C-alpha cells in the first residue's frame, strides 16, 4: 500500500488533530497534565472530550491516503454528479 503525499488539506488536518488528541490522552493518563488546569478530574474530562471529538471529526470524513482511494473518490463524485444531473433534468 502506497501512501499518497497528495492528500487533501482537510485529511491532513484531521489526521494531525487525531494524533495530537491521542498523544494528549496518553500523557494525561500517564500523569503528565498537558493542559494548565490544576484539577485532575477536569483535565481528564477535557482530554477525553478532546480525544472523542477529534476522533469523530477525523474519521467521519473519508480520508483517502492511497492513489487507489483518490481514484475511487473521483469515480464516486462522477456517479453522484451524474445522478444529480439526471434528477435536475427531470
N, C-alpha and C positions, 0 to 999 in steps of 0.2 A: 504494500500500500504506500503510494507516494503522498506526501503532504504537499498541498498546493500553497505556494507562497503568496498567490494572488487572492487571498481570502478577502471578503468584504470588510470594511472598517467595523461594521456592526458585529460581525462574527469575532473579530479580534478583541473588541472592547468587552463583549460578553464573556469571552474566554478568560481574559486577563482579570476581570472583576470576580469571576468564579474562583480563580486560583488565589486571588488576594483574600477572598472570604474564607476559603478553606485554610489558608495559612493562618489567618487571624483566629479562626476557630481552634485550630490545633495549639496555637500559642496560648490562648485563653485556657484551654483545658489543661495545659502544662503549667499553669500558674503564672504566666507572663502576660500581664494586662497590657494590651496594646493601646486601648482607649484610655484616656486620662480620667477615669471615673473611679472614685475611691470604693464605692460599694460593690463588692464582688458579684452579688446577685444581679445588679443592674448591668454590669459588664458582661456577664454570661448571657443575659437576656438580649442585650443589644447585639452581641456577637452571633447568637443563634438566629436572631431575626435577619441580620445582615447576610448570613450564610444561606438561610432559607430563601429570602427574596432574590438574592443574586443567583442562586441555583435555578430557581424557577425562570427568572428572566433570561439567564444564559442558555438554557436548553429548551425553552418554549419555542423559540425560533429554530428553523432549520440551519444548522451550522455545517456548511459544506467545506471540507478541508481537502478533498481529493479532486483531481481533474474530472474523474468519472461523475462525482457528485455534482460538480458545476454543470456538466453536460446534462445530467438528469434534471437539474433545476431549470435549465433553459427549455428543455422539452416540456416540462410541466407548465411553464409560463405560456408556451406556444399553445398547448392544449387548452388551458384556461382562457386565453385570449380568443381562440377560435370559437369556443363555446359561447363566450360573452358576445362576440360579434354576430353569431347566429341568432341569439336571443334578441339583440338590438334590431336586427333586420326584420324580425317578425313583428 
